[in-house]
Amino acid sequence: MEREKAIELLKKYNKEEFHIRHAITVEQVMRNFAKELGYDEEFWGIVRTIT
């Protein structure tokens, strides 16, 4: 799944702006951890965005 589709699903099921901002913030944290640990940043960012 591409990030755009993940954001689309996020916004479909979360109408509160706070929840959307929170998910995107956590996405960035997950990307940073993935990068630091040598994992796929895109995968872990998207996983956190849609869960």
MODELLER restraints for C-alpha pairs under 7 A, 6 or more apart:
rsr = mdl.restraints
at = mdl.atoms
rsr.add(forms.Gaussian(group=physical.xy_distance, feature=features.Distance(at['CA:3:A'], at['CA:46:A']), mean=6.02, stdev=0.5))
rsr.add(forms.Gaussian(group=physical.xy_distance, feature=features.Distance(at['CA:6:A'], at['CA:46:A']), mean=6.36, stdev=0.5))
rsr.add(forms.Gaussian(group=physical.xy_distance, feature=features.Distance(at['CA:6:A'], at['CA:49:A']), mean=6.45, stdev=0.5))
rsr.add(forms.Gaussian(group=physical.xy_distance, feature=features.Distance(at['CA:6:A'], at['CA:50:A']), mean=5.77, stdev=0.5))
rsr.add(forms.Gaussian(group=physical.xy_distance, feature=features.Distance(at['CA:9:A'], at['CA:50:A']), mean=6.91, stdev=0.5))
rsr.add(forms.Gaussian(group=physical.xy_distance, feature=features.Distance(at['CA:10:A'], at['CA:20:A']), mean=6.96, stdev=0.5))
rsr.add(forms.Gaussian(group=physical.xy_distance, feature=features.Distance(at['CA:10:A'], at['CA:49:A']), mean=6.90, stdev=0.5))
rsr.add(forms.Gaussian(group=physical.xy_distance, feature=features.Distance(at['CA:10:A'], at['CA:50:A']), mean=5.87, stdev=0.5))
rsr.add(forms.Gaussian(group=physical.xy_distance, feature=features.Distance(at['CA:11:A'], at['CA:20:A']), mean=6.82, stdev=0.5))
rsr.add(forms.Gaussian(group=physical.xy_distance, feature=features.Distance(at['CA:14:A'], at['CA:20:A']), mean=6.65, stdev=0.5))
rsr.add(forms.Gaussian(group=physical.xy_distance, feature=features.Distance(at['CA:23:A'], at['CA:49:A']), mean=5.52, stdev=0.5))
rsr.add(forms.Gaussian(group=physical.xy_distance, feature=features.Distance(at['CA:24:A'], at['CA:49:A']), mean=6.42, stdev=0.5))
rsr.add(forms.Gaussian(group=physical.xy_distance, feature=features.Distance(at['CA:26:A'], at['CA:48:A']), mean=6.89, stdev=0.5))
rsr.add(forms.Gaussian(group=physical.xy_distance, feature=features.Distance(at['CA:27:A'], at['CA:45:A']), mean=4.64, stdev=0.5))
rsr.add(forms.Gaussian(group=physical.xy_distance, feature=features.Distance(at['CA:27:A'], at['CA:46:A']), mean=6.94, stdev=0.5))
rsr.add(forms.Gaussian(group=physical.xy_distance, feature=features.Distance(at['CA:27:A'], at['CA:48:A']), mean=5.55, stdev=0.5))
rsr.add(forms.Gaussian(group=physical.xy_distance, feature=features.Distance(at['CA:27:A'], at['CA:49:A']), mean=5.63, stdev=0.5))
rsr.add(forms.Gaussian(group=physical.xy_distance, feature=features.Distance(at['CA:28:A'], at['CA:45:A']), mean=6.60, stdev=0.5))
rsr.add(forms.Gaussian(group=physical.xy_distance, feature=features.Distance(at['CA:30:A'], at['CA:44:A']), mean=6.04, stdev=0.5))
rsr.add(forms.Gaussian(group=physical.xy_distance, feature=features.Distance(at['CA:30:A'], at['CA:45:A']), mean=5.61, stdev=0.5))
rsr.add(forms.Gaussian(group=physical.xy_distance, feature=features.Distance(at['CA:31:A'], at['CA:41:A']), mean=4.69, stdev=0.5))
rsr.add(forms.Gaussian(group=physical.xy_distance, feature=features.Distance(at['CA:31:A'], at['CA:42:A']), mean=6.95, stdev=0.5))
rsr.add(forms.Gaussian(group=physical.xy_distance, feature=features.Distance(at['CA:31:A'], at['CA:44:A']), mean=6.14, stdev=0.5))
rsr.add(forms.Gaussian(group=physical.xy_distance, feature=features.Distance(at['CA:31:A'], at['CA:45:A']), mean=5.13, stdev=0.5))
rsr.add(forms.Gaussian(group=physical.xy_distance, feature=features.Distance(at['CA:34:A'], at['CA:40:A']), mean=6.16, stdev=0.5))
rsr.add(forms.Gaussian(group=physical.xy_distance, feature=features.Distance(at['CA:34:A'], at['CA:41:A']), mean=5.22, stdev=0.5))
rsr.add(forms.Gaussian(group=physical.xy_distance, feature=features.Distance(at['CA:34:A'], at['CA:44:A']), mean=6.67, stdev=0.5))
rsr.add(forms.Gaussian(group=physical.xy_distance, feature=features.Distance(at['CA:35:A'], at['CA:41:A']), mean=5.74, stdev=0.5))
